[in-house]
Amino acid sequence: MIHTLRALGGMAVAPHHLAAQAARDVLRDGGNAVEAMVAAASTIAVVYPHMNAIGGDGFWLIHEPGQTPVAIEACGPAAALATREFYSGFEAIPSRGPLAAVTVAGTVGGWQRALEVSARWGGRLDLSRLLGDAIRHARDGVAVTASQAALTRSKLRDGLGDAPGFAGTYLVDGEPPAVGHLLRQPALADTLQHLATRGLDDFYRGELGARIGSALLRAGSPVGPDDLAAYQARFVDALAVRLHDSTVYNLPPPTQGLSTLMILDLFDRLGVSEGEGFAHLHGLVEATKRAFRVRERVVTDPAHLPEDPRRYLQPSVLADLADNIDPKRALPWPEPTAPGDTIWMGVIDREGRAVSFIQSVYWEFGSGLVLDGTGICWQNRGTSFSLHPRALNTLEPGRKPFHTLNPSLALFDDGRVMPFGTMGGEGQPQTQAAIFTRYARFGQTLQQAVSAPRWLLGRTWGATSTTLKLESRFDPHVVSQLADAGHAVEMLPEAFSDTMGHAGALVRHANGVIEGAADPRSDGAVASL
């Protein structure tokens, strides 16, 4: 995609074209932005299974014109049996298999909470319509994408192949599927049909919830039926930062939304006047370092916060942090970082209501555990817990894990509404900052801002280095300047690298025109009325 697409009647963007089309078709049938997003969320869980599943978590930002955005935290806690004693003999929680399935999956509960907002708007489409595309794709099959084929092959030997149910669901005669292979998921189709008939609450407190919990326990996970029955997604107060021309919203802990907001504010304070040069990249990278240092001290389960994260969004605190950024030299960066695999999607409907949504199983395919008889692949988000009792994110029953997930939404003073986001673990705040500054500060079109070469400080997608990784399209002079300033530059061979995540953005203007941009690094699309 080269040009930014525009429409009036509604628009959706997703990293897989079938999910964007599912959302668009719901809008066409008279559905609102939330209903369209539920359709997209269920569809993407079927057609992009290496990135997300209904066995994962999700987070929502929902905008209604004239109202403060509504935030939904659909993050499941650690199971009652998930104690440090349960993992006695382990130095860390295993990353794959049943023991990696530590937490309740919250995303379906998030769909349920979001539909409560939809009902207040007069939403009228039933679940059979909203889940219909996902059910059809699961039953009839979907063509395996290049990213699914490549990631299955590259990650198969790290424990995925040994996870119960994985081979029978995602492999072909024990081997990774080829691009274009028709992947059918009949058990998942039956599960989604059950939810369409019985309601989303059945995932936790009905017949399906009992079967899911029992299957988890049989496999060796600490999660059981009682953990599911106790879970509720919840509405939370969004974090916000005021920039000179807009207010940007994101999710509070346990997400790293604080990081995204801090980066945007810190960069604005640097007074950079031109995009794509050394000052732009260096400024954002250095702002990222300051934000990540705060994140590592502060972000954890909201019931265990060492201090109020909103303190770090106060102008005086941000000004002090910005003053410590050297415009010419890089701060040494040895800190470890976190991987993650996720999808971000956005929808804006005809009335200007907007959704910024993210859904994840943490690593690619999560734990790899596919529950017998349900087709549900369970997340491994709980591996972000530490088994050290004094760690900020120590494992305890009922505790929520640290989340890289964070969807953003900006409200501009001129009336523009901009949901934007990306997958990519540690890269999420960095890519969001790149897209926002390119579009809102340096005049790039929305599609240019998403397509332009990107960078990543740290690691993601299983990489172990903490270098500053750059796509190959960057100006060599800028690369040299970054290296001379002390950045540990690592050039990636690809012009459009999956390492940078799959981003997207929408903007609705005051006159009703909606713009959309999908990431050429993904299998995604913009779909509109």
Backbone torsions as a table, in degrees:
resi	resn	phi	psi	omega
1	MET	NA	132.9	-178.3
2	ILE	-111.1	-43.7	-173.6
3	HIS	-99.5	148.6	173.2
4	THR	-71.6	129.5	-179.7
5	LEU	-88.7	148.8	-176.3
6	ARG	-135.2	147.3	178.5
7	ALA	-160.1	171.6	-179.5
8	LEU	-112.0	-34.6	-166.4
9	GLY	-85.5	-5.4	-177.4
10	GLY	138.2	155.1	-175.6
11	MET	-155.4	149.4	175.8
12	ALA	-137.7	149.7	174.5
13	VAL	-135.7	139.1	-178.4
14	ALA	-152.5	157.9	-179.7
15	PRO	-78.2	0.2	168.7
16	HIS	-132.8	132.3	-172.1
17	HIS	-62.0	-31.1	-179.5
18	LEU	-68.3	-31.6	176.8
19	ALA	-70.4	-42.1	177.1
20	ALA	-61.9	-40.0	179.9
21	GLN	-68.9	-36.0	177.1
22	ALA	-61.6	-43.1	177.7
23	ALA	-64.7	-44.5	180.0
24	ARG	-59.7	-41.8	-178.3
25	ASP	-67.1	-33.8	174.6
26	VAL	-66.3	-41.5	175.2
27	LEU	-59.9	-40.7	179.8
28	ARG	-64.1	-32.1	179.7
29	ASP	-83.0	7.4	177.9
30	GLY	96.8	5.3	178.1
31	GLY	-74.1	162.0	178.7
32	ASN	-98.1	-176.7	-174.5
33	ALA	-62.8	-38.2	178.9
34	VAL	-67.6	-46.5	178.9
35	GLU	-59.5	-42.0	178.1
36	ALA	-62.5	-37.6	-179.7
37	MET	-70.6	-35.5	175.5
38	VAL	-62.1	-40.4	176.5
39	ALA	-62.6	-43.4	178.8
40	ALA	-66.5	-40.9	-177.3
41	ALA	-65.5	-41.0	178.4
42	SER	-70.2	-37.2	-179.8
43	THR	-68.4	-44.9	-177.7
44	ILE	-64.4	-28.6	177.8
45	ALA	-67.6	-21.1	177.9
46	VAL	-92.2	-45.6	-168.8
47	VAL	-90.3	-12.1	179.9
48	TYR	-131.4	58.5	-167.9
49	PRO	-69.9	-18.6	178.1
50	HIS	-73.7	-16.7	-176.0
51	MET	-104.7	-24.1	-175.3
52	ASN	-166.4	168.5	-179.5
53	ALA	-165.1	166.4	176.1
54	ILE	-74.3	-4.4	171.7
55	GLY	-90.5	21.7	-179.6
56	GLY	-120.3	-163.9	-179.0
57	ASP	-111.2	167.4	178.2
58	GLY	-153.4	160.5	178.1
59	PHE	-141.4	142.5	-175.1
60	TRP	-125.2	143.6	159.7
61	LEU	-123.7	123.7	-175.4
62	ILE	-121.3	122.8	-178.4
63	HIS	-110.4	132.1	170.0
64	GLU	-120.7	130.0	-176.9
65	PRO	-49.7	131.1	178.7
66	GLY	85.0	-2.3	-177.4
67	GLN	-119.6	155.2	172.4
68	THR	-69.3	135.2	-179.1
69	PRO	-55.4	143.7	177.1
70	VAL	-94.2	133.6	178.7
71	ALA	-113.8	140.3	177.6
72	ILE	-125.1	127.1	175.8
73	GLU	-102.3	109.0	179.0
74	ALA	-113.4	63.4	-175.9
75	CYS	-117.2	120.8	-177.8
76	GLY	-82.0	146.6	179.5
77	PRO	-85.9	170.2	173.5
78	ALA	-65.5	146.1	-178.5
79	ALA	-66.1	160.5	178.9
80	ALA	-62.0	-30.1	178.8
81	LEU	-85.8	-5.3	-174.4
82	ALA	-83.7	72.5	177.4
83	THR	-101.4	166.3	175.2
84	ARG	-65.0	-29.3	177.7
85	GLU	-68.3	-33.8	177.5
86	PHE	-58.9	-32.2	-179.2
87	TYR	-103.0	24.9	177.4
88	SER	-57.3	133.7	-177.5
89	GLY	95.9	-11.7	176.8
90	PHE	-100.1	140.3	173.3
91	GLU	-79.4	-26.6	178.5
92	ALA	-150.7	159.9	175.9
93	ILE	-65.1	129.8	178.9
94	PRO	-55.7	146.3	-175.7
95	SER	-87.2	-18.0	-178.8
96	ARG	-133.9	159.4	176.0
97	GLY	87.0	-176.4	-174.9
98	PRO	-57.6	-36.7	-179.1
99	LEU	-71.4	-14.0	174.5
100	ALA	-83.6	-15.1	179.8
101	ALA	-86.8	80.2	-168.3
102	VAL	-96.3	-28.2	-169.0
103	THR	-118.4	158.5	172.8
104	VAL	-68.0	144.3	175.4
105	ALA	-84.5	123.8	-172.7
106	GLY	-101.0	-11.5	-166.5
107	THR	-64.6	-38.2	179.3
108	VAL	-64.4	-36.7	174.1
109	GLY	-63.1	-33.0	175.5
110	GLY	-66.8	-39.5	174.9
111	TRP	-58.3	-42.8	-178.8
112	GLN	-61.7	-45.6	178.9
113	ARG	-63.8	-42.6	-178.7
114	ALA	-62.5	-36.9	179.4
115	LEU	-68.9	-19.6	170.9
116	GLU	-65.4	-38.9	175.3
117	VAL	-65.2	-44.8	178.5
118	SER	-57.1	-40.4	-179.8
119	ALA	-62.8	-36.6	177.7
120	ARG	-66.9	-25.7	176.1
121	TRP	-83.6	-3.8	-176.4
122	GLY	91.0	17.8	178.9
123	GLY	-56.5	137.4	-170.3
124	ARG	-128.7	-6.1	-177.1
125	LEU	-79.3	137.0	-177.8
126	ASP	-86.5	168.8	-175.6
127	LEU	-62.1	-33.7	179.9
128	SER	-61.5	-32.6	175.9
129	ARG	-75.4	-43.1	-175.2
130	LEU	-68.4	-34.6	-178.9
131	LEU	-96.1	0.3	-172.7
132	GLY	-61.4	-42.3	179.8
133	ASP	-65.6	-41.8	179.3
134	ALA	-62.3	-43.3	179.6
135	ILE	-62.0	-44.3	-179.0
136	ARG	-63.0	-45.2	-179.1
137	HIS	-66.6	-36.2	178.7
138	ALA	-67.2	-38.5	-176.4
139	ARG	-80.2	-45.2	-176.0
140	ASP	-80.8	-27.7	-179.4
141	GLY	109.9	158.7	178.5
142	VAL	-140.1	144.4	-179.4
143	ALA	-72.5	129.1	179.1
144	VAL	-65.2	133.0	-179.8
145	THR	-82.4	166.9	178.1
146	ALA	-63.3	-39.3	-178.5
147	SER	-68.8	-37.7	177.2
148	GLN	-64.9	-44.8	-179.2
149	ALA	-62.0	-45.3	-177.0
150	ALA	-67.2	-43.3	-177.9
151	LEU	-71.2	-34.6	175.7
152	THR	-61.3	-43.9	-179.5
153	ARG	-66.3	-43.5	-173.6
154	SER	-75.1	-25.8	-175.1
155	LYS	-104.8	-2.1	-172.8
156	LEU	-60.8	-34.0	-173.7
157	ARG	-87.5	0.6	179.7
158	ASP	-94.3	18.7	177.0
159	GLY	115.9	-14.4	179.9
160	LEU	-59.7	-44.4	-175.8
161	GLY	-62.7	-22.2	-178.8
162	ASP	-93.0	-9.2	-178.4
163	ALA	-70.2	133.0	-178.7
164	PRO	-55.5	131.7	176.5
165	GLY	85.7	-14.1	-174.1
166	PHE	-68.4	-50.9	-175.8
167	ALA	-60.8	-42.6	-178.0
168	GLY	-68.3	-19.8	-178.4
169	THR	-96.2	-43.9	-167.5
170	TYR	-115.7	-9.0	179.9
171	LEU	-105.1	163.4	178.3
172	VAL	-121.2	108.3	-176.1
173	ASP	52.9	41.1	177.3
174	GLY	81.2	0.6	-177.6
175	GLU	-117.2	154.3	176.5
176	PRO	-58.3	146.0	-179.5
177	PRO	-71.1	152.4	173.9
178	ALA	-80.8	157.3	174.3
179	VAL	-58.8	130.7	-179.4
180	GLY	91.8	-8.8	176.0
181	HIS	-58.2	139.3	-178.8
182	LEU	-84.2	107.1	-179.5
183	LEU	-91.8	115.2	175.2
184	ARG	-106.3	140.5	-177.8
185	GLN	-131.4	70.8	-173.9
186	PRO	-62.8	-36.5	179.6
187	ALA	-66.2	-39.6	177.0
188	LEU	-66.9	-37.4	176.0
189	ALA	-59.0	-44.0	179.0
190	ASP	-63.8	-38.8	178.6
191	THR	-63.4	-46.1	179.3
192	LEU	-65.6	-37.7	176.6
193	GLN	-64.2	-39.0	176.6
194	HIS	-59.3	-45.0	179.5
195	LEU	-64.8	-38.7	179.2
196	ALA	-63.7	-32.3	-177.5
197	THR	-86.3	-45.0	-173.7
198	ARG	-93.7	-18.6	-177.7
199	GLY	103.9	155.3	-175.2
200	LEU	-66.3	-28.7	-179.2
201	ASP	-63.7	-20.9	-179.8
202	ASP	-64.9	-21.2	177.0
203	PHE	-60.9	-27.6	-174.5
204	TYR	-112.6	-40.3	-169.7
205	ARG	-124.9	16.9	179.8
206	GLY	-120.7	-161.0	179.2
207	GLU	-59.0	-42.3	-179.8
208	LEU	-64.5	-43.3	178.9
209	GLY	-58.8	-40.0	178.3
210	ALA	-64.8	-40.3	179.2
211	ARG	-68.4	-40.5	178.9
212	ILE	-62.5	-49.3	-178.7
213	GLY	-61.6	-41.0	179.4
214	SER	-66.7	-39.5	178.4
215	ALA	-64.3	-38.4	178.0
216	LEU	-63.7	-46.9	-179.6
217	LEU	-63.9	-42.0	179.0
218	ARG	-60.7	-35.8	-179.0
219	ALA	-73.7	-19.8	-179.0
220	GLY	111.7	4.8	175.4
221	SER	-75.5	152.3	174.2
222	PRO	-78.0	-9.2	-177.5
223	VAL	-80.5	132.7	-179.5
224	GLY	-134.6	-178.6	-177.6
225	PRO	-56.8	-37.9	-178.8
226	ASP	-65.7	-35.0	177.5
227	ASP	-64.2	-42.6	178.5
228	LEU	-65.4	-43.6	-176.7
229	ALA	-63.8	-26.8	-178.1
230	ALA	-84.9	-8.4	-170.5
231	TYR	-85.9	141.1	170.7
232	GLN	-141.9	127.9	167.5
233	ALA	-65.9	157.7	-174.0
234	ARG	-140.7	150.8	171.5
235	PHE	-77.7	138.2	178.9
236	VAL	-134.0	162.5	175.7
237	ASP	-80.5	124.1	178.8
238	ALA	-66.8	150.1	167.0
239	LEU	-80.1	151.7	179.7
240	ALA	-146.7	148.7	172.6
241	VAL	-130.5	137.2	-179.1
242	ARG	-95.4	114.9	173.0
243	LEU	-95.8	179.6	-172.2
244	HIS	-71.4	-20.8	-176.9
245	ASP	-128.3	5.7	-172.2
246	SER	-165.7	164.8	169.7
247	THR	-119.9	129.7	-178.5
248	VAL	-111.3	135.2	-176.4
249	TYR	-114.4	150.5	174.8
250	ASN	-156.8	-180.0	-176.9
251	LEU	-87.2	147.1	175.3
252	PRO	-78.7	176.9	172.8
253	PRO	-53.6	145.1	19.8
254	PRO	-86.7	11.8	177.8
255	THR	-84.3	166.4	175.8
256	GLN	-92.5	25.1	177.9
257	GLY	-55.0	-32.9	176.4
258	LEU	-54.4	-39.4	-178.4
259	SER	-61.7	-46.7	-179.2
260	THR	-58.6	-46.8	-177.9
261	LEU	-65.6	-40.5	178.8
262	MET	-63.7	-43.1	-179.5
263	ILE	-59.5	-45.4	-178.4
264	LEU	-63.1	-43.6	179.9
265	ASP	-68.1	-45.9	-179.1
266	LEU	-60.1	-41.7	179.9
267	PHE	-64.2	-41.6	178.9
268	ASP	-58.0	-33.8	-177.5
269	ARG	-74.5	-12.3	-178.9
270	LEU	-81.0	-14.9	176.5
271	GLY	70.4	29.4	179.0
272	VAL	-70.4	131.5	-172.3
273	SER	-107.0	-7.4	-175.6
274	GLU	-140.9	136.1	-178.5
275	GLY	-86.4	158.8	171.9
276	GLU	76.0	-6.5	177.4
277	GLY	-91.1	-173.5	-178.9
278	PHE	-57.6	-44.9	-175.6
279	ALA	-61.3	-37.2	179.7
280	HIS	-66.7	-54.7	-176.8
281	LEU	-67.1	-47.0	-179.6
282	HIS	-60.2	-43.3	-178.9
283	GLY	-61.4	-43.9	180.0
284	LEU	-70.0	-38.2	178.8
285	VAL	-64.9	-43.3	179.9
286	GLU	-69.0	-35.2	174.4
287	ALA	-64.3	-37.4	177.9
288	THR	-60.6	-43.4	-179.1
289	LYS	-60.7	-44.2	179.9
290	ARG	-65.4	-41.0	-179.9
291	ALA	-66.3	-40.2	-179.2
292	PHE	-68.7	-32.8	176.5
293	ARG	-63.8	-39.7	175.7
294	VAL	-65.8	-45.4	-179.4
295	ARG	-54.8	-43.6	-176.9
296	GLU	-66.9	-22.5	178.6
297	ARG	-90.9	-22.3	-164.9
298	VAL	-117.9	-39.7	-166.5
299	VAL	-82.6	120.8	177.1
300	THR	-161.4	-167.8	174.9
301	ASP	-51.1	130.4	-177.2
302	PRO	-59.3	-20.4	177.4
303	ALA	-81.1	-6.3	-176.1
304	HIS	-129.0	25.7	-177.1
305	LEU	-65.6	132.1	177.7
306	PRO	-72.6	-21.9	175.7
307	GLU	-161.6	168.6	-177.6
308	ASP	-74.0	117.7	-179.5
309	PRO	-62.8	-22.7	-179.2
310	ARG	-66.2	-19.8	176.9
311	ARG	-58.7	-34.4	-176.3
312	TYR	-81.5	1.6	172.7
313	LEU	-105.8	5.1	175.9
314	GLN	-74.4	138.9	-176.9
315	PRO	-54.1	-38.9	-177.4
316	SER	-67.0	-39.8	179.4
317	VAL	-68.4	-43.4	179.2
318	LEU	-65.4	-36.7	178.4
319	ALA	-63.6	-41.6	178.6
320	ASP	-63.5	-42.0	179.2
321	LEU	-65.3	-41.2	179.6
322	ALA	-65.2	-36.0	179.9
323	ASP	-64.1	-23.2	-178.6
324	ASN	-88.6	1.3	177.8
325	ILE	-85.2	121.8	177.4
326	ASP	-81.3	121.1	-177.1
327	PRO	-70.2	-7.9	-176.2
328	LYS	-121.1	-18.9	-174.6
329	ARG	-124.6	145.8	179.4
330	ALA	-86.4	139.7	170.9
331	LEU	-73.0	130.6	176.7
332	PRO	-53.8	142.9	-173.3
333	TRP	-135.3	85.1	177.9
334	PRO	-96.1	-1.5	-170.5
335	GLU	-65.4	143.3	175.1
336	PRO	-72.8	159.5	-178.7
337	THR	-134.9	177.3	-171.0
338	ALA	-119.9	142.4	176.2
339	PRO	-84.2	177.9	174.6
340	GLY	172.4	149.0	177.6
341	ASP	-131.8	131.5	-159.3
342	THR	-157.3	165.5	164.8
343	ILE	-127.8	146.1	169.8
344	TRP	-118.9	142.0	177.4
345	MET	-142.4	153.0	178.1
346	GLY	-134.0	148.6	175.6
347	VAL	-140.1	140.3	168.9
348	ILE	-130.4	131.3	-179.6
349	ASP	-100.1	179.5	-174.4
350	ARG	-60.6	-31.3	-178.1
351	GLU	-83.5	0.9	179.0
352	GLY	87.6	6.8	174.9
353	ARG	-76.7	138.5	-171.6
354	ALA	-132.6	149.3	177.6
355	VAL	-131.1	132.6	168.9
356	SER	-115.6	120.9	-167.7
357	PHE	-137.4	142.9	178.3
358	ILE	-139.1	142.3	-173.8
359	GLN	-144.0	139.0	-169.4
360	SER	-154.6	157.2	167.5
361	VAL	-116.0	15.7	-177.7
362	TYR	75.9	-104.5	178.6
363	TRP	-73.8	168.3	177.2
364	GLU	-57.7	125.9	-175.2
365	PHE	64.0	11.5	176.5
366	GLY	56.9	-131.6	179.5
367	SER	-72.0	-17.2	-174.0
368	GLY	83.1	-11.5	-179.4
369	LEU	-73.9	118.4	175.2
370	VAL	-107.6	118.3	-170.7
371	LEU	-71.0	131.4	-177.3
372	ASP	-56.4	128.2	174.7
373	GLY	81.7	-5.0	-177.7
374	THR	-119.5	-24.2	-175.9
375	GLY	73.3	10.0	-176.3
376	ILE	-88.2	122.8	172.6
377	CYS	-89.4	128.2	-172.5
378	TRP	-97.8	144.9	-178.0
379	GLN	-70.2	163.7	171.8
380	ASN	-119.9	31.8	-179.0
381	ARG	-56.9	-30.1	-178.7
382	GLY	-66.1	-12.5	176.7
383	THR	-70.0	-9.7	174.8
384	SER	-76.7	-10.9	173.6
385	PHE	-70.3	151.1	172.8
386	SER	-101.6	147.0	174.6
387	LEU	-89.4	1.5	176.2
388	HIS	-82.2	126.8	-172.7
389	PRO	-64.6	-23.3	-178.0
390	ARG	-100.7	5.9	178.8
391	ALA	-69.8	151.5	179.1
392	LEU	-58.8	-40.1	-178.9
393	ASN	-110.4	51.5	-179.6
394	THR	-70.1	149.8	178.9
395	LEU	-74.0	127.7	172.6
396	GLU	-148.4	145.5	176.5
397	PRO	-56.3	135.7	178.8
398	GLY	82.2	-5.0	-178.0
399	ARG	-84.0	144.4	179.4
400	LYS	-92.1	140.3	-177.1
401	PRO	-80.5	157.7	171.3
402	PHE	-60.8	138.5	-178.2
403	HIS	-123.5	129.9	170.5
404	THR	-75.4	-19.2	-174.4
405	LEU	-61.7	134.9	173.9
406	ASN	-164.8	105.4	175.3
407	PRO	-83.1	144.3	-179.7
408	SER	-115.1	154.3	174.7
409	LEU	-149.6	126.0	-178.8
410	ALA	-111.2	135.8	172.5
411	LEU	-112.8	113.2	-178.6
412	PHE	-87.4	152.3	-178.6
413	ASP	-64.9	-23.7	179.7
414	ASP	-85.9	5.9	176.0
415	GLY	101.8	-7.5	178.0
416	ARG	-70.3	144.0	175.6
417	VAL	-121.7	129.0	-173.4
418	MET	-132.9	96.9	165.5
419	PRO	-80.8	134.8	-179.2
420	PHE	-153.5	156.0	-179.0
421	GLY	175.5	-175.2	-177.2
422	THR	-162.8	163.9	163.4
423	MET	-93.1	176.9	174.9
424	GLY	124.1	21.7	172.7
425	GLY	54.1	-119.0	-177.8
426	GLU	-60.6	-25.2	-178.2
427	GLY	-78.7	-10.1	-174.6
428	GLN	-58.6	-53.6	179.4
429	PRO	-61.7	-34.5	-178.0
430	GLN	-68.6	-44.0	179.4
431	THR	-68.6	-39.2	176.8
432	GLN	-60.5	-40.9	178.8
433	ALA	-66.4	-38.4	178.0
434	ALA	-62.3	-47.6	-178.5
435	ILE	-63.8	-46.5	-177.1
436	PHE	-63.4	-47.4	-176.8
437	THR	-67.9	-38.4	178.5
438	ARG	-61.9	-42.9	-178.6
439	TYR	-78.3	-51.6	-169.7
440	ALA	-86.9	-20.6	-176.5
441	ARG	-110.6	-30.7	-171.8
442	PHE	-122.2	14.3	166.0
443	GLY	74.3	14.5	176.3
444	GLN	-74.0	151.1	172.2
445	THR	-66.0	162.9	-177.1
446	LEU	-61.0	-42.6	-179.6
447	GLN	-68.3	-37.7	174.7
448	GLN	-59.3	-42.2	-176.7
449	ALA	-63.7	-34.2	179.6
450	VAL	-80.8	-37.4	-174.7
451	SER	-81.3	-25.4	-173.6
452	ALA	-57.4	154.6	-178.2
453	PRO	-57.5	143.8	-175.4
454	ARG	-124.5	169.3	-178.6
455	TRP	-132.2	166.7	177.3
456	LEU	-149.2	120.2	171.6
457	LEU	-89.4	117.0	178.8
458	GLY	108.1	-156.1	-174.1
459	ARG	-123.4	155.2	172.8
460	THR	-161.0	166.8	178.5
461	TRP	54.6	36.8	173.1
462	GLY	88.4	-5.4	176.9
463	ALA	-70.6	152.4	-175.3
464	THR	-108.9	-14.2	-175.4
465	SER	-80.3	157.2	177.5
466	THR	-111.9	29.4	-179.1
467	THR	-73.6	171.3	170.7
468	LEU	-91.9	102.8	-175.7
469	LYS	-90.0	135.1	-178.2
470	LEU	-126.8	138.2	171.6
471	GLU	-67.0	157.6	-170.1
472	SER	-71.3	-10.9	-175.7
473	ARG	-82.5	-4.2	-178.5
474	PHE	-66.7	147.8	175.7
475	ASP	-58.1	123.4	-179.2
476	PRO	-56.0	-31.8	179.6
477	HIS	-65.5	-41.1	178.4
478	VAL	-65.8	-39.8	178.3
479	VAL	-60.6	-43.4	178.8
480	SER	-63.4	-41.0	178.6
481	GLN	-62.1	-41.1	178.9
482	LEU	-63.8	-43.7	178.8
483	ALA	-64.0	-42.3	179.7
484	ASP	-64.1	-27.8	179.9
485	ALA	-80.8	-4.0	176.7
486	GLY	105.4	5.5	176.6
487	HIS	-76.5	137.3	177.4
488	ALA	-83.1	82.1	-171.7
489	VAL	-76.3	135.8	172.9
490	GLU	-129.5	116.4	-179.8
491	MET	-85.0	128.6	175.2
492	LEU	-87.5	146.9	-176.2
493	PRO	-72.6	-22.9	-174.3
494	GLU	-84.9	146.4	172.6
495	ALA	-75.8	-35.3	176.8
496	PHE	-129.1	97.2	-171.0
497	SER	-98.5	135.6	173.4
498	ASP	-61.0	-22.9	178.4
499	THR	-56.6	-28.3	-177.4
500	MET	-84.6	0.6	177.4
501	GLY	83.3	173.8	-179.2
502	HIS	-116.2	106.1	-172.8
503	ALA	-102.4	172.9	175.2
504	GLY	-167.8	163.2	179.5
505	ALA	-159.8	150.3	172.0
506	LEU	-131.1	150.4	173.7
507	VAL	-138.4	126.2	172.2
508	ARG	-105.6	126.1	179.2
509	HIS	-88.3	163.9	-176.1
510	ALA	-61.5	-25.6	179.3
511	ASN	-84.8	3.3	177.1
512	GLY	96.8	-10.5	178.6
513	VAL	-71.1	132.7	179.9
514	ILE	-112.7	133.2	175.6
515	GLU	-110.7	149.3	179.3
516	GLY	-143.2	148.2	179.0
517	ALA	-140.4	128.7	174.9
518	ALA	-109.8	157.5	-173.8
519	ASP	-85.8	124.5	175.9
520	PRO	-65.1	-12.6	176.2
521	ARG	-76.9	-12.2	-174.0
522	SER	-109.1	-175.2	172.6
523	ASP	-101.4	26.0	-169.1
524	GLY	-91.2	-177.0	-177.9
525	ALA	-161.5	160.5	166.0
526	VAL	-99.9	131.1	177.8
527	ALA	-125.9	133.5	-173.6
528	SER	-142.4	165.9	176.4
529	LEU	-91.0	NA	NA
